Amino acid sequence: MNFSDYLCPGCALFLDFDGTLVDIAPRPEAVVVPEGLLDTLRGLEDYLGGAVAVVSGRPIAQIDGFLHPLRLPAAGVHGAERRRAGGSLRFLHTPALDPGEAGAQQLAREHEGLLVERKRGSLALHYRQAPALEARCLAVMEDAVQASEGLALLRGKMVVEAKPSGVSKGHAIEAFLQEPPFAGRTPVFIGDDVTDEAGFATVQRLGGLGVKVGEGASVASHRMANPVVMREELERALGRLQETR
């Protein structure tokens, strides 16, 4: 069964952002939202009764900036912040990051190409432009996690992140599924990274579909080659939903 055949009016659609909706860029602020993507997302939101949410490691404010004027329900910083369908925001308690941030900032000052990103309750060290420094970045962020109680290490594509230990995309998706318009629907989650594995496991445990974009081992039951193919599949799925309405 093709993905466009699987996505039905009774589904709830959860989408990662970087590497899924948009292609990964050298720096987080440099991603480009492809022409037509907002129209596709608006159409899916309409035909799925509002049950479309972005679940990302980015803060919600950044997601809104890229998708403006569209404001979808969203979970940011891997679920540490969440905006419900009605617009209300919920921020989970997060541990202090200051004790571990100094080491990451020092390493970034010493090596060009590293980027430290401070988010609400999360600290990320990006090394996409300096891949040879992966081991150094990992060691520094391990120290950051040990310096603050309640943090866990999360590895992504060319990034190492210290995040609240009780936070995951899987938990965020489960929270959405307790609320309208997501409740009672079959969940579908599309992502590309190790950070999305908890989401894949959650939706499949609940009888839904996990879709991995790109290469790499995954628990997801379905796979797409790259973000371009993923966007084409979303357009195709929208067309089918419009035909059956």
Accessible surface in RSA format (square Angstrom, percent):
REM  Atomic radii and reference values for relative SASA: ProtOr
REM  Chains: A
REM  Algorithm: Lee & Richards
REM  Probe-radius: 1.40
REM  Slices: 20
REM RES _ NUM      All-atoms   Total-Side   Main-Chain    Non-polar    All polar
REM                ABS   REL    ABS   REL    ABS   REL    ABS   REL    ABS   REL
RES MET A   1   172.60  89.4  96.56  63.9  76.04 181.0 105.45  89.7  67.15  89.0
RES ASN A   2    95.33  65.7  91.37  88.3   3.96   9.5   7.58  18.3  87.75  84.8
RES PHE A   3     1.24   0.6   0.08   0.0   1.16   3.0   0.51   0.3   0.73   2.1
RES SER A   4     3.41   2.9   2.93   3.9   0.48   1.1   0.00   0.0   3.41   4.8
RES ASP A   5    57.83  40.5  38.62  38.4  19.21  45.4  11.97  28.2  45.86  45.7
RES TYR A   6    65.62  30.6  57.66  32.8   7.96  20.7  47.66  35.8  17.96  22.1
RES LEU A   7     5.16   2.9   0.00   0.0   5.16  13.0   0.00   0.0   5.16  13.9
RES CYS A   8    50.94  38.5  49.40  55.1   1.55   3.6  25.84  65.5  25.10  27.1
RES PRO A   9    78.12  56.9  72.06  65.7   6.05  22.0  72.32  59.7   5.80  36.0
RES GLY A  10    37.89  46.7   0.00   N/A  37.89  46.7  30.96  85.0   6.93  15.5
RES CYS A  11     0.73   0.6   0.73   0.8   0.00   0.0   0.00   0.0   0.73   0.8
RES ALA A  12     0.00   0.0   0.00   0.0   0.00   0.0   0.00   0.0   0.00   0.0
RES LEU A  13     0.00   0.0   0.00   0.0   0.00   0.0   0.00   0.0   0.00   0.0
RES PHE A  14     0.00   0.0   0.00   0.0   0.00   0.0   0.00   0.0   0.00   0.0
RES LEU A  15     0.00   0.0   0.00   0.0   0.00   0.0   0.00   0.0   0.00   0.0
RES ASP A  16     7.23   5.1   7.23   7.2   0.00   0.0   0.00   0.0   7.23   7.2
RES PHE A  17     0.00   0.0   0.00   0.0   0.00   0.0   0.00   0.0   0.00   0.0
RES ASP A  18    38.20  26.8  35.37  35.2   2.83   6.7  24.22  57.0  13.97  13.9
RES GLY A  19     4.23   5.2   0.00   N/A   4.23   5.2   2.93   8.0   1.30   2.9
RES THR A  20     0.00   0.0   0.00   0.0   0.00   0.0   0.00   0.0   0.00   0.0
RES LEU A  21     0.00   0.0   0.00   0.0   0.00   0.0   0.00   0.0   0.00   0.0
RES VAL A  22     0.00   0.0   0.00   0.0   0.00   0.0   0.00   0.0   0.00   0.0
RES ASP A  23    66.10  46.3  62.83  62.5   3.26   7.7  31.69  74.6  34.40  34.3
RES ILE A  24    63.64  36.2  35.72  26.6  27.92  67.3  35.86  25.8  27.78  75.4
RES ALA A  25    14.77  13.6   6.78  10.5   7.98  18.2   8.51  12.0   6.25  16.6
RES PRO A  26    87.50  63.8  79.62  72.6   7.88  28.7  80.26  66.3   7.24  45.0
RES ARG A  27    86.81  36.4  86.37  44.0   0.44   1.0  33.18  45.3  53.63  32.5
RES PRO A  28    25.55  18.6  19.07  17.4   6.48  23.6  25.03  20.7   0.53   3.3
RES GLU A  29   107.65  61.8  86.56  65.5  21.08  50.2  65.24 126.2  42.41  34.6
RES ALA A  30    50.23  46.2  30.72  47.4  19.50  44.4  39.95  56.3  10.27  27.2
RES VAL A  31    11.73   7.7   1.17   1.1  10.56  25.5   2.13   1.8   9.60  26.0
RES VAL A  32   113.80  74.9 103.51  93.7  10.29  24.8 106.56  92.6   7.24  19.6
RES VAL A  33    37.31  24.6  17.45  15.8  19.87  47.9  17.45  15.2  19.87  53.9
RES PRO A  34    34.20  24.9  24.56  22.4   9.64  35.0  31.67  26.1   2.53  15.7
RES GLU A  35   181.37 104.1 143.71 108.7  37.66  89.7  66.60 128.8 114.76  93.7
RES GLY A  36    31.40  38.7   0.00   N/A  31.40  38.7  21.58  59.2   9.82  22.0
RES LEU A  37     6.28   3.5   1.95   1.4   4.33  10.9   5.21   3.7   1.08   2.9
RES LEU A  38    36.67  20.4  36.05  25.8   0.62   1.6  36.05  25.3   0.62   1.7
RES ASP A  39    96.94  67.9  88.59  88.2   8.35  19.8  29.82  70.2  67.13  66.9
RES THR A  40    10.39   7.4   8.49   8.6   1.90   4.5   2.84   3.8   7.55  11.4
RES LEU A  41     0.00   0.0   0.00   0.0   0.00   0.0   0.00   0.0   0.00   0.0
RES ARG A  42    92.08  38.7  87.53  44.6   4.55  10.8  48.11  65.8  43.97  26.6
RES GLY A  43    13.22  16.3   0.00   N/A  13.22  16.3  12.85  35.3   0.38   0.8
RES LEU A  44     0.00   0.0   0.00   0.0   0.00   0.0   0.00   0.0   0.00   0.0
RES GLU A  45    47.65  27.4  46.78  35.4   0.87   2.1   9.57  18.5  38.08  31.1
RES ASP A  46    79.16  55.4  63.47  63.2  15.69  37.1  26.17  61.6  52.99  52.8
RES TYR A  47    53.20  24.8  37.97  21.6  15.23  39.6   8.82   6.6  44.38  54.7
RES LEU A  48     0.21   0.1   0.00   0.0   0.21   0.5   0.21   0.1   0.00   0.0
RES GLY A  49    45.22  55.8   0.00   N/A  45.22  55.8  30.74  84.4  14.48  32.4
RES GLY A  50    19.80  24.4   0.00   N/A  19.80  24.4  16.62  45.6   3.18   7.1
RES ALA A  51     0.00   0.0   0.00   0.0   0.00   0.0   0.00   0.0   0.00   0.0
RES VAL A  52     0.00   0.0   0.00   0.0   0.00   0.0   0.00   0.0   0.00   0.0
RES ALA A  53     0.00   0.0   0.00   0.0   0.00   0.0   0.00   0.0   0.00   0.0
RES VAL A  54     0.25   0.2   0.25   0.2   0.00   0.0   0.25   0.2   0.00   0.0
RES VAL A  55     0.00   0.0   0.00   0.0   0.00   0.0   0.00   0.0   0.00   0.0
RES SER A  56     1.49   1.3   1.49   2.0   0.00   0.0   0.00   0.0   1.49   2.1
RES GLY A  57    12.61  15.6   0.00   N/A  12.61  15.6   9.11  25.0   3.50   7.8
RES ARG A  58    15.43   6.5  14.18   7.2   1.25   3.0  11.12  15.2   4.31   2.6
RES PRO A  59    21.14  15.4  21.14  19.3   0.00   0.0  21.14  17.5   0.00   0.0
RES ILE A  60     8.93   5.1   8.93   6.6   0.00   0.0   8.93   6.4   0.00   0.0
RES ALA A  61    78.93  72.6  62.13  95.9  16.80  38.2  67.72  95.4  11.21  29.7
RES GLN A  62    62.44  34.9  55.14  40.3   7.30  17.4  30.57  65.1  31.87  24.2
RES ILE A  63     2.98   1.7   2.98   2.2   0.00   0.0   2.98   2.1   0.00   0.0
RES ASP A  64    22.88  16.0  21.07  21.0   1.81   4.3  14.54  34.2   8.34   8.3
RES GLY A  65    56.41  69.6   0.00   N/A  56.41  69.6  35.85  98.4  20.56  46.0
RES PHE A  66    51.06  25.5  37.29  23.1  13.77  35.8  40.38  24.5  10.68  30.6
RES LEU A  67     2.18   1.2   2.18   1.6   0.00   0.0   2.18   1.5   0.00   0.0
RES HIS A  68   134.10  73.3 119.93  83.4  14.18  36.3  76.70  79.0  57.40  66.8
RES PRO A  69    84.38  61.5  66.53  60.7  17.85  64.9  66.83  55.2  17.56 109.1
RES LEU A  70    15.75   8.8  11.85   8.5   3.90   9.8  15.06  10.6   0.69   1.9
RES ARG A  71   145.62  61.1 121.42  61.9  24.20  57.6  50.55  69.1  95.07  57.6
RES LEU A  72     3.90   2.2   1.40   1.0   2.50   6.3   1.52   1.1   2.37   6.4
RES PRO A  73     8.68   6.3   7.34   6.7   1.34   4.9   7.84   6.5   0.84   5.2
RES ALA A  74     0.68   0.6   0.68   1.1   0.00   0.0   0.68   1.0   0.00   0.0
RES ALA A  75     0.00   0.0   0.00   0.0   0.00   0.0   0.00   0.0   0.00   0.0
RES GLY A  76     0.00   0.0   0.00   N/A   0.00   0.0   0.00   0.0   0.00   0.0
RES VAL A  77     0.00   0.0   0.00   0.0   0.00   0.0   0.00   0.0   0.00   0.0
RES HIS A  78     6.64   3.6   6.64   4.6   0.00   0.0   6.17   6.4   0.47   0.5
RES GLY A  79     8.22  10.1   0.00   N/A   8.22  10.1   1.49   4.1   6.74  15.1
RES ALA A  80     0.36   0.3   0.12   0.2   0.24   0.6   0.12   0.2   0.24   0.6
RES GLU A  81     8.49   4.9   8.33   6.3   0.16   0.4   0.16   0.3   8.33   6.8
RES ARG A  82    12.84   5.4  12.83   6.5   0.01   0.0   5.52   7.5   7.32   4.4
RES ARG A  83     8.63   3.6   8.63   4.4   0.00   0.0   2.40   3.3   6.22   3.8
RES ARG A  84    79.23  33.3  77.52  39.5   1.71   4.1  24.45  33.4  54.78  33.2
RES ALA A  85    47.65  43.8  16.85  26.0  30.81  70.1  17.55  24.7  30.11  79.8
RES GLY A  86    81.29 100.2   0.00   N/A  81.29 100.2  41.11 112.8  40.18  90.0
RES GLY A  87    36.86  45.5   0.00   N/A  36.86  45.5  22.83  62.6  14.04  31.4
RES SER A  88    59.75  50.5  47.89  63.9  11.86  27.3  51.28 109.2   8.47  11.9
RES LEU A  89    88.83  49.5  59.55  42.6  29.28  73.6  59.55  41.8  29.28  78.8
RES ARG A  90   116.86  49.1 112.81  57.5   4.05   9.6  23.49  32.1  93.37  56.6
RES PHE A  91    90.11  45.1  63.20  39.1  26.91  70.0  63.20  38.3  26.91  77.0
RES LEU A  92    58.16  32.4  50.16  35.9   8.00  20.1  52.12  36.6   6.05  16.3
RES HIS A  93   171.32  93.6 141.60  98.4  29.72  76.0 107.59 110.9  63.73  74.2
RES THR A  94    30.55  21.7  16.43  16.7  14.12  33.6   0.18   0.2  30.36  45.9
RES PRO A  95    25.09  18.3  13.90  12.7  11.18  40.6  20.67  17.1   4.41  27.4
RES ALA A  96    68.63  63.1  49.68  76.7  18.94  43.1  60.39  85.0   8.23  21.8
RES LEU A  97     6.06   3.4   3.44   2.5   2.62   6.6   4.01   2.8   2.05   5.5
RES ASP A  98    97.39  68.2  85.55  85.1  11.84  28.0  31.28  73.6  66.11  65.9
RES PRO A  99    80.22  58.5  46.05  42.0  34.17 124.2  59.07  48.8  21.15 131.4
RES GLY A 100     7.78   9.6   0.00   N/A   7.78   9.6   5.65  15.5   2.13   4.8
RES GLU A 101    28.86  16.6  28.86  21.8   0.00   0.0   8.40  16.2  20.46  16.7
RES ALA A 102    69.42  63.8  59.82  92.3   9.59  21.8  67.44  95.0   1.98   5.2
RES GLY A 103    37.46  46.2   0.00   N/A  37.46  46.2  30.59  83.9   6.87  15.4
RES ALA A 104     0.00   0.0   0.00   0.0   0.00   0.0   0.00   0.0   0.00   0.0
RES GLN A 105    59.66  33.4  59.61  43.6   0.05   0.1  15.75  33.5  43.91  33.3
RES GLN A 106    78.62  44.0  78.62  57.5   0.00   0.0  33.72  71.8  44.90  34.1
RES LEU A 107     4.59   2.6   3.23   2.3   1.36   3.4   4.19   2.9   0.40   1.1
RES ALA A 108    22.43  20.6  10.92  16.9  11.50  26.2  11.21  15.8  11.22  29.7
RES ARG A 109   167.04  70.1 128.84  65.7  38.20  90.9  75.53 103.2  91.51  55.5
RES GLU A 110    97.92  56.2  62.61  47.4  35.30  84.1  34.16  66.1  63.75  52.1
RES HIS A 111    51.56  28.2  48.08  33.4   3.48   8.9  34.80  35.9  16.76  19.5
RES GLU A 112   174.79 100.4 143.48 108.5  31.31  74.6  65.07 125.9 109.72  89.6
RES GLY A 113    20.76  25.6   0.00   N/A  20.76  25.6  12.11  33.2   8.65  19.4
RES LEU A 114    15.27   8.5   0.00   0.0  15.27  38.4   0.00   0.0  15.27  41.1
RES LEU A 115    40.62  22.6  39.54  28.3   1.07   2.7  40.62  28.5   0.00   0.0
RES VAL A 116    21.87  14.4   2.05   1.9  19.82  47.8   2.05   1.8  19.82  53.8
RES GLU A 117    25.54  14.7  22.03  16.7   3.51   8.3  18.66  36.1   6.88   5.6
RES ARG A 118   115.31  48.4  85.81  43.7  29.50  70.2  39.87  54.5  75.44  45.7
RES LYS A 119    18.62   9.1   9.81   6.0   8.81  21.0   7.36   6.6  11.26  12.0
RES ARG A 120   127.85  53.7 111.89  57.0  15.97  38.0  34.37  47.0  93.48  56.7
RES GLY A 121     7.77   9.6   0.00   N/A   7.77   9.6   1.33   3.7   6.44  14.4
RES SER A 122     0.00   0.0   0.00   0.0   0.00   0.0   0.00   0.0   0.00   0.0
RES LEU A 123     0.77   0.4   0.77   0.5   0.00   0.0   0.77   0.5   0.00   0.0
RES ALA A 124     0.91   0.8   0.91   1.4   0.00   0.0   0.91   1.3   0.00   0.0
RES LEU A 125     0.00   0.0   0.00   0.0   0.00   0.0   0.00   0.0   0.00   0.0
RES HIS A 126    37.06  20.3  36.87  25.6   0.19   0.5  25.80  26.6  11.26  13.1
RES TYR A 127     7.00   3.3   7.00   4.0   0.00   0.0   1.09   0.8   5.92   7.3
RES ARG A 128    78.22  32.8  64.47  32.9  13.75  32.7  22.11  30.2  56.10  34.0
RES GLN A 129    89.78  50.2  58.01  42.4  31.78  75.7  21.65  46.1  68.13  51.7
RES ALA A 130    13.71  12.6   7.45  11.5   6.27  14.3  13.71  19.3   0.00   0.0
RES PRO A 131    74.01  53.9  65.69  59.9   8.32  30.2  65.98  54.5   8.03  49.9
RES ALA A 132   102.78  94.5  63.83  98.5  38.94  88.6  76.73 108.1  26.04  69.0
RES LEU A 133    28.87  16.1  28.86  20.6   0.01   0.0  28.87  20.3   0.00   0.0
RES GLU A 134    69.66  40.0  69.66  52.7   0.00   0.0  13.27  25.7  56.39  46.0
RES ALA A 135    76.80  70.6  66.64 102.8  10.16  23.1  70.55  99.4   6.25  16.6
RES ARG A 136   114.74  48.2 113.53  57.9   1.21   2.9  48.04  65.7  66.70  40.4
RES CYS A 137     0.00   0.0   0.00   0.0   0.00   0.0   0.00   0.0   0.00   0.0
RES LEU A 138    37.52  20.9  37.52  26.8   0.00   0.0  37.52  26.4   0.00   0.0
RES ALA A 139    49.37  45.4  47.28  73.0   2.09   4.7  48.25  68.0   1.11   2.9
RES VAL A 140    26.04  17.1  24.48  22.2   1.56   3.8  25.08  21.8   0.96   2.6
RES MET A 141     0.00   0.0   0.00   0.0   0.00   0.0   0.00   0.0   0.00   0.0
RES GLU A 142    72.77  41.8  70.82  53.6   1.95   4.6  16.91  32.7  55.86  45.6
RES ASP A 143    91.15  63.8  85.45  85.1   5.70  13.5  27.89  65.6  63.26  63.1
RES ALA A 144     3.08   2.8   1.51   2.3   1.58   3.6   2.34   3.3   0.74   2.0
RES VAL A 145    27.54  18.1  24.05  21.8   3.49   8.4  24.05  20.9   3.49   9.5
RES GLN A 146   149.44  83.6 112.92  82.5  36.52  87.0  45.83  97.6 103.61  78.6
RES ALA A 147    51.82  47.6  19.45  30.0  32.36  73.6  31.30  44.1  20.52  54.4
RES SER A 148    11.45   9.7   3.55   4.7   7.90  18.2   8.43  18.0   3.01   4.2
RES GLU A 149   165.81  95.2 146.30 110.7  19.51  46.4  66.71 129.0  99.10  80.9
RES GLY A 150    39.95  49.3   0.00   N/A  39.95  49.3  26.93  73.9  13.02  29.2
RES LEU A 151    16.69   9.3   1.74   1.2  14.95  37.6   1.74   1.2  14.95  40.2
RES ALA A 152    29.81  27.4  26.18  40.4   3.63   8.3  29.81  42.0   0.00   0.0
RES LEU A 153    58.00  32.3  29.65  21.2  28.35  71.3  29.65  20.8  28.35  76.3
RES LEU A 154    29.13  16.2  27.61  19.8   1.52   3.8  28.42  20.0   0.71   1.9
RES ARG A 155    94.22  39.6  90.43  46.1   3.79   9.0  40.78  55.7  53.44  32.4
RES GLY A 156    14.81  18.3   0.00   N/A  14.81  18.3   0.92   2.5  13.89  31.1
RES LYS A 157    77.44  37.8  64.57  39.6  12.87  30.6  50.66  45.6  26.79  28.5
RES MET A 158    71.42  37.0  66.60  44.1   4.82  11.5  62.55  53.2   8.87  11.8
RES VAL A 159    21.69  14.3  21.47  19.4   0.21   0.5  21.47  18.7   0.21   0.6
RES VAL A 160     0.00   0.0   0.00   0.0   0.00   0.0   0.00   0.0   0.00   0.0
RES GLU A 161     8.30   4.8   8.30   6.3   0.00   0.0   1.18   2.3   7.11   5.8
RES ALA A 162     0.22   0.2   0.22   0.3   0.00   0.0   0.22   0.3   0.00   0.0
RES LYS A 163    18.62   9.1  18.62  11.4   0.00   0.0  10.72   9.6   7.90   8.4
RES PRO A 164     6.12   4.5   6.12   5.6   0.00   0.0   6.12   5.1   0.00   0.0
RES SER A 165    68.57  57.9  44.55  59.5  24.02  55.3  23.21  49.4  45.36  63.5
RES GLY A 166    56.51  69.7   0.00   N/A  56.51  69.7  38.00 104.3  18.52  41.5
RES VAL A 167     7.07   4.7   4.33   3.9   2.74   6.6   5.79   5.0   1.27   3.5
RES SER A 168    23.12  19.5  20.93  27.9   2.19   5.0  19.16  40.8   3.96   5.5
RES LYS A 169     4.51   2.2   3.38   2.1   1.13   2.7   0.39   0.4   4.12   4.4
RES GLY A 170     1.63   2.0   0.00   N/A   1.63   2.0   1.63   4.5   0.00   0.0
RES HIS A 171   108.03  59.0 101.67  70.7   6.36  16.3  70.70  72.9  37.32  43.4
RES ALA A 172     5.98   5.5   0.09   0.1   5.90  13.4   5.44   7.7   0.54   1.4
RES ILE A 173     0.00   0.0   0.00   0.0   0.00   0.0   0.00   0.0   0.00   0.0
RES GLU A 174    53.11  30.5  52.43  39.7   0.68   1.6  14.36  27.8  38.75  31.6
RES ALA A 175    27.18  25.0  19.43  30.0   7.75  17.6  26.32  37.1   0.86   2.3
RES PHE A 176     0.08   0.0   0.08   0.0   0.00   0.0   0.08   0.0   0.00   0.0
RES LEU A 177    21.66  12.1  12.87   9.2   8.78  22.1  12.87   9.0   8.78  23.6
RES GLN A 178   144.32  80.7 115.66  84.5  28.66  68.2  39.00  83.0 105.32  79.9
RES GLU A 179    32.00  18.4  31.48  23.8   0.52   1.2  22.37  43.3   9.63   7.9
RES PRO A 180   110.77  80.7 102.18  93.1   8.59  31.2 103.51  85.5   7.26  45.1
RES PRO A 181    37.72  27.5  27.24  24.8  10.47  38.1  34.43  28.4   3.29  20.4
RES PHE A 182     0.50   0.3   0.50   0.3   0.00   0.0   0.50   0.3   0.00   0.0
RES ALA A 183    51.12  47.0  32.74  50.5  18.38  41.8  32.90  46.3  18.22  48.3
RES GLY A 184    90.90 112.1   0.00   N/A  90.90 112.1  44.51 122.1  46.40 103.9
RES ARG A 185    58.81  24.7  45.78  23.3  13.03  31.0  11.75  16.1  47.06  28.5
RES THR A 186    51.16  36.4  47.10  47.8   4.06   9.7  14.85  19.9  36.32  54.9
RES PRO A 187     3.75   2.7   3.75   3.4   0.00   0.0   3.75   3.1   0.00   0.0
RES VAL A 188     0.00   0.0   0.00   0.0   0.00   0.0   0.00   0.0   0.00   0.0
RES PHE A 189     0.00   0.0   0.00   0.0   0.00   0.0   0.00   0.0   0.00   0.0
RES ILE A 190     0.00   0.0   0.00   0.0   0.00   0.0   0.00   0.0   0.00   0.0
RES GLY A 191     0.00   0.0   0.00   N/A   0.00   0.0   0.00   0.0   0.00   0.0
RES ASP A 192     2.33   1.6   2.33   2.3   0.00   0.0   0.08   0.2   2.26   2.3
RES ASP A 193    18.08  12.7  17.69  17.6   0.38   0.9   3.55   8.3  14.53  14.5
RES VAL A 194    93.68  61.6  87.69  79.4   5.99  14.4  88.33  76.7   5.35  14.5
RES THR A 195    19.67  14.0  12.06  12.2   7.60  18.1   7.80  10.5  11.87  17.9
RES ASP A 196     0.07   0.0   0.07   0.1   0.00   0.0   0.00   0.0   0.07   0.1
RES GLU A 197    36.58  21.0  35.44  26.8   1.14   2.7  33.37  64.5   3.20   2.6
RES ALA A 198    43.01  39.5  31.13  48.0  11.88  27.0  39.18  55.2   3.83  10.1
RES GLY A 199     0.00   0.0   0.00   N/A   0.00   0.0   0.00   0.0   0.00   0.0
RES PHE A 200     0.00   0.0   0.00   0.0   0.00   0.0   0.00   0.0   0.00   0.0
RES ALA A 201    50.62  46.5  42.85  66.1   7.77  17.7  46.90  66.0   3.72   9.9
RES THR A 202    11.31   8.0  10.33  10.5   0.98   2.3   0.98   1.3  10.33  15.6
RES VAL A 203     0.00   0.0   0.00   0.0   0.00   0.0   0.00   0.0   0.00   0.0
RES GLN A 204    52.80  29.5  34.73  25.4  18.07  43.0  18.72  39.8  34.08  25.8
RES ARG A 205   153.00  64.2 115.37  58.8  37.63  89.6  77.74 106.2  75.26  45.6
RES LEU A 206    78.67  43.8  50.07  35.8  28.60  71.9  56.35  39.6  22.32  60.1
RES GLY A 207    55.05  67.9   0.00   N/A  55.05  67.9  36.17  99.2  18.89  42.3
RES GLY A 208    12.27  15.1   0.00   N/A  12.27  15.1   0.00   0.0  12.27  27.5
RES LEU A 209    16.49   9.2  16.49  11.8   0.00   0.0  16.49  11.6   0.00   0.0
RES GLY A 210     0.00   0.0   0.00   N/A   0.00   0.0   0.00   0.0   0.00   0.0
RES VAL A 211     0.00   0.0   0.00   0.0   0.00   0.0   0.00   0.0   0.00   0.0
RES LYS A 212     8.94   4.4   8.94   5.5   0.00   0.0   0.60   0.5   8.34   8.9
RES VAL A 213     1.76   1.2   1.36   1.2   0.39   0.9   1.36   1.2   0.39   1.1
RES GLY A 214    13.44  16.6   0.00   N/A  13.44  16.6  13.06  35.8   0.38   0.8
RES GLU A 215   160.92  92.4 144.03 109.0  16.89  40.2  60.38 116.8 100.54  82.1
RES GLY A 216    44.62  55.0   0.00   N/A  44.62  55.0  35.36  97.0   9.26  20.7
RES ALA A 217   103.75  95.4  69.31 107.0  34.44  78.3  79.08 111.4  24.67  65.4
RES SER A 218    34.09  28.8   0.18   0.2  33.90  78.1   5.47  11.6  28.62  40.1
RES VAL A 219    85.38  56.2  66.64  60.3  18.74  45.1  74.37  64.6  11.01  29.9
RES ALA A 220    17.80  16.4   0.02   0.0  17.78  40.4   0.02   0.0  17.78  47.1
RES SER A 221    81.93  69.2  40.12  53.5  41.82  96.3  47.25 100.6  34.68  48.6
RES HIS A 222    48.83  26.7  43.04  29.9   5.79  14.8  21.63  22.3  27.20  31.6
RES ARG A 223   113.43  47.6  90.37  46.1  23.06  54.9  51.26  70.1  62.17  37.7
RES MET A 224     8.18   4.2   3.24   2.1   4.93  11.7   8.18   7.0   0.00   0.0
RES ALA A 225    70.65  65.0  44.23  68.3  26.42  60.1  54.27  76.4  16.38  43.4
RES ASN A 226    59.53  41.1  58.72  56.7   0.81   1.9  21.33  51.3  38.20  36.9
RES PRO A 227    17.73  12.9  17.73  16.2   0.00   0.0  17.73  14.6   0.00   0.0
RES VAL A 228    74.43  49.0  73.93  66.9   0.50   1.2  74.08  64.4   0.35   0.9
RES VAL A 229    48.44  31.9  48.44  43.8   0.00   0.0  48.44  42.1   0.00   0.0
RES MET A 230     0.00   0.0   0.00   0.0   0.00   0.0   0.00   0.0   0.00   0.0
RES ARG A 231    30.03  12.6  29.38  15.0   0.64   1.5  12.58  17.2  17.44  10.6
RES GLU A 232    83.22  47.8  80.77  61.1   2.45   5.8  27.22  52.7  56.00  45.7
RES GLU A 233    28.52  16.4  28.52  21.6   0.00   0.0   0.02   0.0  28.49  23.3
RES LEU A 234     0.11   0.1   0.11   0.1   0.00   0.0   0.11   0.1   0.00   0.0
RES GLU A 235    93.63  53.8  84.71  64.1   8.92  21.2  23.84  46.1  69.79  57.0
RES ARG A 236   122.97  51.6 112.27  57.2  10.70  25.5  51.20  70.0  71.77  43.5
RES ALA A 237     0.10   0.1   0.00   0.0   0.10   0.2   0.00   0.0   0.10   0.3
RES LEU A 238    18.89  10.5  18.89  13.5   0.00   0.0  18.89  13.3   0.00   0.0
RES GLY A 239    25.25  31.1   0.00   N/A  25.25  31.1  24.40  67.0   0.84   1.9
RES ARG A 240   104.74  44.0 103.09  52.6   1.65   3.9  20.18  27.6  84.56  51.3
RES LEU A 241     6.88   3.8   4.60   3.3   2.28   5.7   4.99   3.5   1.89   5.1
RES GLN A 242    82.73  46.3  66.65  48.7  16.08  38.3  15.70  33.4  67.03  50.8
RES GLU A 243   144.73  83.1 108.72  82.3  36.01  85.7  47.07  91.0  97.67  79.7
RES THR A 244    98.97  70.4  62.85  63.7  36.12  86.1  67.93  91.2  31.03  46.9
RES ARG A 245   180.90  76.0 117.74  60.0  63.16 150.4  74.19 101.4 106.72  64.7
END  Absolute sums over single chains surface
CHAIN  1 A    10622.5       7962.8       2659.6       5772.0       4850.5
END  Absolute sums over all chains
TOTAL         10622.5       7962.8       2659.6       5772.0       4850.5
